[in-house]
Amino acid sequence: MEHLGAWAEKEFLTVPQLTRVVVKRAIAEYLKQNPSNPPTPKPDSTHDSPSETTPPPATKAKRGNKKKTTNTP
């Protein structure tokens, strides 16, 4: 793990960023060497892409910008 941290520091990346780069390069190299074996999506992996029936995420109400009004006669 120390070597990975030193490598990431040398590249001005965090360890997770460096790991992502290395994995993406490995996948690209694998696909170059094995073009006839593309990964097939699993039929039950619907969580990766939003479906048409999924409602949009709830948004938070904005606070602090409205003036308070008082009912004075």
CYANA upper distance limits for C-alpha pairs under 8 A (distance plus 0.5 A):
  1 MET  CA      5 GLY  CA      6.84
  2 GLU  CA      6 ALA  CA      6.67
  3 HIS  CA      7 TRP  CA      6.57
  4 LEU  CA      8 ALA  CA      6.59
  4 LEU  CA     15 VAL  CA      7.35
  5 GLY  CA      9 GLU  CA      6.63
  5 GLY  CA     14 THR  CA      8.32
  5 GLY  CA     15 VAL  CA      6.49
  6 ALA  CA     10 LYS  CA      6.65
  7 TRP  CA     11 GLU  CA      6.79
  8 ALA  CA     12 PHE  CA      6.59
  8 ALA  CA     13 LEU  CA      5.48
  8 ALA  CA     14 THR  CA      6.18
  8 ALA  CA     15 VAL  CA      5.98
  8 ALA  CA     18 LEU  CA      6.31
  9 GLU  CA     13 LEU  CA      6.44
  9 GLU  CA     14 THR  CA      7.47
 13 LEU  CA     17 GLN  CA      6.40
 13 LEU  CA     18 LEU  CA      6.50
 14 THR  CA     18 LEU  CA      6.70
 15 VAL  CA     19 THR  CA      6.52
 16 PRO  CA     20 ARG  CA      6.66
 17 GLN  CA     21 VAL  CA      6.85
 18 LEU  CA     22 VAL  CA      6.68
 19 THR  CA     23 VAL  CA      6.62
 20 ARG  CA     24 LYS  CA      6.61
 21 VAL  CA     25 ARG  CA      6.68
 22 VAL  CA     26 ALA  CA      6.64
 23 VAL  CA     27 ILE  CA      6.65
 24 LYS  CA     28 ALA  CA      6.66
 25 ARG  CA     29 GLU  CA      6.60
 26 ALA  CA     30 TYR  CA      6.57
 27 ILE  CA     31 LEU  CA      6.63
 28 ALA  CA     32 LYS  CA      6.68
 29 GLU  CA     33 GLN  CA      6.83
 30 TYR  CA     34 ASN  CA      6.46
 31 LEU  CA     35 PRO  CA      5.75
 31 LEU  CA     37 ASN  CA      8.13
 31 LEU  CA     38 PRO  CA      7.77
 34 ASN  CA     38 PRO  CA      8.38
 41 PRO  CA     45 SER  CA      7.66
 46 THR  CA     50 PRO  CA      7.94
 46 THR  CA     51 SER  CA      8.12
 50 PRO  CA     54 THR  CA      7.10
